[in-house]
Amino acid sequence: MKVNRRKFLKTSLVYSAAGLTLLETSLANAEWLAADFVPSSFDATMKQLLKGKPIIETDKIDLNIPEIAENGALVPVTVTSSLKDIKNIAIVVEQNPVPLAIQAMLMPELESLLSARLKIASSSFVFAIAEGEKVCYSIKKKVKVTIGGCGG
């Protein structure tokens, strides 16, 4: 296939414009606020997350995290929920210097599921908080971080 300079330039321009559009869209969707992930107290982080909404403990959130973490640098966690109309899910580690570990905004069409690996500084309660329209729901579990892999 013979390609002349005019066709090459036209095709390059179209692909460049499409690429910039995709890049701009992905950057807008991946926006996060660095101010949310700064060292602060647990109480200040909870106040920021709750936005004045009441918090209710529920069993409709499943927080799957090991009770004993042999390596605090890589603790697997999965959060699922059967609650409807959840806007976002956050994971907060009480004793971490930066308590807010993860905050994920959810689309209404998606299943409420979040899976990640956390860094937990020391033995602590780990909270999963699901924000609804008028109220926040939570569940917490105690995670013991062992030094050097010893369960004692």
MARDOTI-60209 format. One record per residue: x, y, z of N, C-alpha, C in turn. Coordinates in steps of 0.1 Angstrom, whole numbers, plus 2048, in hexadecimal, padded with zeros to 3 digits. Atoms other than C-alpha are relative to their C-alpha. Layout:
BEGIN
XYZXYZXYZ ...
END
This chain:
BEGIN
8087F480080080080080980C800 7F87F480280E8217F57FA80B808 8057F67F780B83D80F80780D7FC 7F97F380381186180580080880C 7FE7F77F581B87D81C7F3806806 80D7FA7FC7F888D81D7F87F6808 80880B7F87E786C8288067FD80D 7F98027F48028668417FD80A80B 8027F57F77FE8888517F2800805 80E8007FD7D88868517FD7F480B 80280C7F77D986386280780380D 7F97FC7F47F386F87B7F880A809 8077F67F97DE88D8847F37FA807 80C8077FA7BE87788A8047F880C 7FC8097F47D185E8A080580880B 7FB7F77F57E287A8B47F4806807 80C7FA7FA7C088B8BA7F97F5809 80680A7F87B186A8C58087FC80C 7F88037F57CE8628DB7FF80B80B 8017F57F77CC8848EC7F3800807 80D8017FA7A78808F28007F480B 7FF80B7F67AD85E90380880380C 7F77FC7F57C986C9187F9809809 8077F67F87B48899237F57F9809 80B8077F979787292C8067F880C 7FB8087F57AD85A94080680880B 7FB7F87F57BE8769537F5806808 80B7FB7F879C88495D7FA7F5809 80680B7F87908629698097FB80B 7F68057F67B085B97D80480B80A 7FC7F57F77AF87B9917FE7FB80E 8008027F27B68789B680580C807 7FC7F47F87BB8919D180B7FC809 7F48037F87DE88F9E07FE80580F 8027FB7F37D18A39FE7F97F5809 80680B7F97BC884A088097F6806 7F680A7FC7DB86FA0C80C806806 7F47FA7F97F1883A237FF7FB80F 8008047F27FB87AA477F7809808 80A7F97F77DF883A5F7FB7F680A 8058087F57CD876A7D7F47F77FA 80B8088047B385AA7A7F3808801 80C7F87FF798871A877FE80A7F5 8017F680B79F88CA6D7FD7F97F3 80380780D79F872A517F27FB800 80E8047FF77E864A5D7F680C7FE 8087F480176F887A5F7FF8047F1 8007FD80F77A88EA3B7F87F67F8 80780A80876C86DA2E7F1801802 80E8017FD74B86FA3F7F880C7FB 8067F3805743893A347F3803807 80B7FD7F872B897A517F57F6800 80A80A801717878A498027F780C 7FF80A7F570F85FA658067F37FB 7FA80D80472183EA657F97F5807 80780B7FB71081DA6A8087F37FD 7FA80D8027217FBA707F67F77FA 8098098077137E1A598077F27FD 7FB80D8047177BCA507FF7FE7F1 80280180E70F7C3A2C80D8047F8 7F37FE8067337CCA258097F5805 7F780B7FD74C7B0A2480F8057FE 7F27FC8007707B9A2D8087F3802 7F880C7FF78779CA2580F804801 7F27FC7FD7A97A2A358057F680A 7FB80A7F67C078AA4880080680E 7FF7FC7F27BF78CA6E80E803804 7F27FE7FD7E4788A708088027F2 7F87FD80C7FB798A5680E7FE803 7F28037FE81E78AA5480980B7FA 7F97F58078297A6A3D7F780C7FF 8097F48008197C8A448018087F4 7FE7F880C8267D5A237F67FB7F5 80880680B80F7BEA0E7F47F9807 80C8067FA7ED7B7A1F7F58007F6 80B8008097D27ABA077F3804806 80D7FC7FA7B07BAA0C7F68007F4 80B80080978F7B69FA7F3805807 80C7FA7FA76F7CAA017F57FE7F5 80C80180974D7C09F27F4804809 80C7FB7F972B7CD9FA7F37FC7F9 80D8028067077C49F47F780C801 8077F47FE6FC7E79FC7FE8077F2 8037F980D6EC7FB9DF80480F801 7FD7F28016F581E9D380C804808 7F37FC7FA71981F9E18078097F7 7F87F780872C83D9D580F7FD7FF 7F28047FF74E8339E18037F780B 7FC8097F576181B9F780E805804 7F37FC7FA77E825A0D8057F680A 7F98097F6797810A21809809808 7F87F77F77A5821A408077F780A 7F88087F67C1812A5680380A80C 8007F77F47BE821A7980E804804 7F37FD7FB7E3820A8380B8047F6 7F77FB80A7F382AA6280380F801 7FE7F180080484CA5F7F78077F6 80A7FB80A7ED851A407F57F6801 80B80A7FD7CD840A4C7F87FC7F3 80880480C7BB842A2A8097F97F6 7F88098097C9825A167FB8007F2 80680080D7B18249F97F2807801 80D7FB8027938379ED7FC7FF7F1 80480380D78182B9CE7F18057FD 80E7FB80376383D9BE7FA7F57F6 80780B80774A8249AF7F58067F7 80B7FC8087328279927F47F8804 80C8077FC70E81D99A7FE7F27F9 80280C80770F8029808097F4804 7F680A7FC72C7F09907FD7F980D 8018077F372D7D69AB80A80680A 7F77FA7F573B7E39CC80B7F6804 7F58097FD75D7D29CC80D8077FF 7F37F980077F7DE9D580A7F6805 7F580A7FC79F7C89D780D8077FE 7F37FA8007C27D49DF8097FA80A 7F68047F67E17CF9F480480D807 7FD7F57F87E77E6A1180D7FF807 7F48007F78057F1A257FB80480E 8057FE7F27FD7EFA4A80C802809 7F57FD7F88167FFA618027F880D 7FF8087F480D7EDA817F27FB802 80D8067FD7F07D9A907F680B802 8097F58007D17EDA8B7F27FA7FB 80D8038067AC7EDA838008057F1 8017FC80E7A57EFA5D7F18027FE 80E7FC803784800A537FD8007F1 8067FE80E7707FCA337F4809801 80B7F67FF75981AA2E7FA8017F2 8087FE80D73E81BA137F780C802 8087F47FF72F83CA0C7F37FF7F8 80D80080670A83DA047FB80E7FD 8067F38026F38599FB7FF80980C 8027F87F46EB865A1E8077FB80C 7FA8067F46FF84EA3580C7F87FB 7F480880372183CA367FF7F3808 80180D7FA723817A3E80F7FB803 7F28057FE742806A4E8007F2806 7FD80D7FA7517E6A5A80F801804 7F27FF7FC7727E2A6D8057F2804 7FA80C7FC78A7C5A7380E803806 7F37FE7FA7A97C3A8980A7F77F8 7F58078077C97B9A7780D802808 7F38007F87E87AFA8A80B7FE7F7 7F58008088087B7A7980C7FA808 7F68077F882479FA8480E8057FB 7F27FC8048497A8A848087F47FC 7F880B80485E791A707F97F37FD 80880B803842779A687FC7F780C 8038087F483E76CA8C7F1803804 80E7FD7FC819768A967FE80380E 8017FD7F2820770ABA7FF80E804 
END
